[in-house]
Amino acid sequence: MAGANREVRFDECVGLMNVVAAHTIRANTILPARRRDIELHTADGLRLVGELALPQERDPVATLVALHPLPTHGGFMDSHVLKKASYRLPALADIAVLRFNTRGTTSPRGTSEGSFDGGRDERLDVAAAIEFAQLAHAPALVHRWLLGWSFGSDLALMYGNSASVEGAILLSPPLRFSGPEHLRGWTASGRPLVALVPELDDYLRPAEAMARFSEVPQARVVGVEGAKHLWVGEKYVRRALDEIVATVRPGSGSLPTTWQGSVSEEASGATI
């Protein structure tokens, strides 16, 4: 057959390998990273369990300290947007992601000591996470941002206004536990706040959020059309992650939706 013995050039082989190795990033895709279990130790003597995900081959250029939704309503360190941030952002954006269970909260990683305290003693949990990130080395966890979701956004507002962090990103902030005095504190510090507010949120929608955050001049409210409080659906997860990366790595553009290289997948039946 004519052409049957044609020599294949090296660049053609590379192209074929890249095609074979290209994976669409789906809800259960886990991209390569250095992952390790961590423990945080609070000022009142509790041990909190967590995980740190780092870029596979480079030092991180920014760090997210994730604060999960309300544990009495199913929130934990594996709440899906936070988990997907840890699955994707170390590989796609060179961002480190630190997740942990607040006191009394259980996930497959384990159970943090203590018991839920309605947003009061959780201040010590936030402080322990910030301190861990601040003191980390080999690699250093630089350009630290808080990423709070729902209850976690209230914790960020109440207890995260620290010189050790650059700012806070708030997913579906209900402004339920935090109050005007906390917003005034952020105004005084000048640290940036970015609130990602679903159009169809159960607690706080974009128009009201803009009014509530208006007293913080450096706050930016981003209304997300069609999204709901729980950010269910890959479309909305990607929008949230794009906004997060754009905040901590300005000018980086939208995240890729494919990955060239090896991936793994979370077992079916895991948390959405």
Secondary structure, DSSP 8 states (H G I E B T S, - for coil): -TTTT----HHHHHHHHHHHHEEE--TTEE---EEEEEEEE-TTS-EEEEEEEE-SSS--SEEEEEE-S-GGGT--TT-HHHHHHHHHHHHHH-EEEEEE--TT-EETTEE-SS---TTSTHHHHHHHHHHHHHH--SS---SEEEEEETHHHHHHHHH---TTSSEEEEES---SS--HHHHHHHHHH---EEEEEETT-SS--HHHHHHHGGG-TTEEEEEETT--TT--SHHHHHHHHHHHHHHHSTT--S--SEEES--EE--TTS--
